Amino acid sequence: MTMIDMRDSRAFARQASRPQAKAAPAEFATRAEAVAEIAARHADEVDALSRFPAEAIDAARDHRLLGMMVPVALGGEGASLGQVMDVCYRLGRACASAGMIFAMHQTKVACVVRHGSGSAWHEAMLRRLAAEQLLLASSTTEGQNGGNVRSSSAAVEDVGEAITLDRAATVISYGAQADGIVTTARRAADAASSDQVLLVLLKRDYTLERTGGWDTLGMRGTCSAGFALKATCAAEQVLPVGYDKIHAQTMTPVAHLVWSSVWSGIAAAAVDRAQRFTRKAARGAGGQMPPGAAHYTRAVSSLRMLRSLVAGELRRYDVAREDERLLASFDVQTALTLLKVDASDLAVATVMSALRACGLSGYRNDGEASIGRHLRDVLSSPLMINNDRILSSLATTALMSAVPASILD
């Protein structure tokens, strides 16, 4: 492994494509639907074999969606977070694993775009990402920390002209298939576990030794195995902003918004199957609603609430994102953090209602009304960064806030 020197940075810059014009939302939607069609075609096999959804990710590359959030000035298309969320929703309807991989990648891109601004190395990397449609993985889960992403054991070590990192990553989703990894680490060997940095590693900067498998109930295609990550890179690959700020301003809100969009897509796919089943059953019964019709109504209602919740939190974030004081406020941070809890619970409830609407036909794995894969995939949502951990961590702070005295407050 060799570190990236200034000649490499200049080479990155030369690889940039011409600046792209911003695409219209309809254009992104058309490209996303083309990718979703391919993802849906392979979704059952991805799930059955627990394999990476290569066809869907290759299609996303072909349609230049991996770099859609990179600013136009850096060769990307400057897509808004809302446009990225819509792609996540469409992919989530087709293949949950493909949607979640896309969502995790875009979360890392958002962090580098916002917090790497002004850094020559990170801007050059974004140019390369847009030109080559690189796929970034995330490494924030480590050792015995579980889902506590605000604590790191491994530290960045200064070894002269380079830095090194030796990390026991219990999970790196699609780590073996990614072109780079964005990882947290302690700032230095003598730093506190919460004094973290975020650094960007490209393929040649690290080695991965697999330490764990990925045989799960759902989200099987994310290939979230464990790895021993060993890296040597240039110090400039560390983002110039502390991770505490990145976590609050970008990592958590963007992750929760794009994850929730994927879960909403899974729920919508289940409701779509329940709708087709209910319509067919009603036609076969001369217009009489089948026994599960009430559950279909519940599924439609909870999907509507889920979509409204996600859209509302996107509006909240759009208002607050450029106002650091507002973004750091208790109300905004709590709402964006709890979005993950509320959206995951609603998504599970929606899919369960859709399953009950279809009855045994939904329970079977061999019919057009089957909702088994959707249920298994969506059950990951309250467990991936455990909801109980989030609620417990917010409890102390919440005790210090007043209960609203008015419905209009």
C-alpha positions, 0 to 999 in steps of 0.5 A: 500500500502507498499513500496518496501524494500530491501527484495523485491528487493532481491526477484525480483532478485531471480525471474529472469529467466536464461539469454536468448540468443539474438534472430535473427531478423527472430525469432522476426518476426515469433513471431510477426506475430503469435501475429499479427494474433491473434490481427487481429482476434479481431481488429474489436471487440476491435474497436467496443466495445472500449475494451482492446485488451487482446488477443493480449497482452496475445499473446505478453506475451506468445511469450515473446515480452514484455521483448524483449528489456531487456538486456540479462544479466537481463533475456531479449533478448537484442532486438534492437530498430529496432527489436522492431519497426518491431514488432510495424509495424506488430502489427499496420497492424493487430490492431492499438490499440494493436500496440500502446499499445506495442509501449508505453510499449516499450518506458517505457522499453527503458527509464528504460533500459538506465537510470536505469542502475546501479540502483539495484531497476530498474535492479531488476524490469527489471529482473521481467519484463522479467520473468513475461512479465509485461506490463508498462503504461505511465502517462505523461499527467496531469491536464491542461497541455494537451500534454506538457510532459515537465511540471508537476503539481504533485510533489513527496513528501518525507514522511520519509522512503517513497515518495508519489505522488498524480496526476490528470492524464487526460490520462493513456492509458491502465492504468487499465490493466497494471502491472505498471505505469511509470510517470513523476512528479515534483522533489519536492513540491518547484521545478519548473514545468519543474524540473521533475523526472521519477519514476516506480510504480508497481501495489501494489504501487498505486491506480487508481480512474477513472475520465474520459472515452475514447469514441473516433473516433479511437484507441479505444482499448488503453483505455486511460481514465483519473485517479486520481493516488495516490502512495506510494513507495520507493524513489529508484523507482525514476530513478537516471537521471533527466527527462530532460535528459531522455526526450531528449535522450530516451523518445522522440526519441524512442516514435516517432520511435515506434509510427511512426512504428505503423502508418506505419503499419496502412498505410500499411494495408490500402494500402494492402486493396487498392491493393486487391481492385484494382487488383480485379477491374482490373481483372473484367474489363478485365485489365482496371484500375478502376477510383481510380487507380491513388489514389492507386499509390499515396498511394504506393508512400507515404507509401514508403516515410513514411517507408524511413523516419522512417528507416532514423531517426532510422539510425540517432538515432543509430549513435547519441545515444551513443554520448551525444553531438551529440544527444543533437545537434539541427539538431538531436533533431529537426529531431527526434522531427519532425519525429512525425509530418512528419510521422503522416502527411504521414500516414494520407495521405497514408490511405486517398489515399488508401480510395479514391482508393477503393471508396465507397467500402472503405467507407463502414464498411461492406466489405473486402475493408473497410478502415474506421477503419484504417482511424479513427485510423490513424487520432489520429497520428497528435493529440496525442501530437498535431503536432501544439504544436510541431511545435510551440515549435520548431519555436523559436529555428528554427529561430536561425538556418541558412537555408542550402545554398547547397543541399548537406549540 
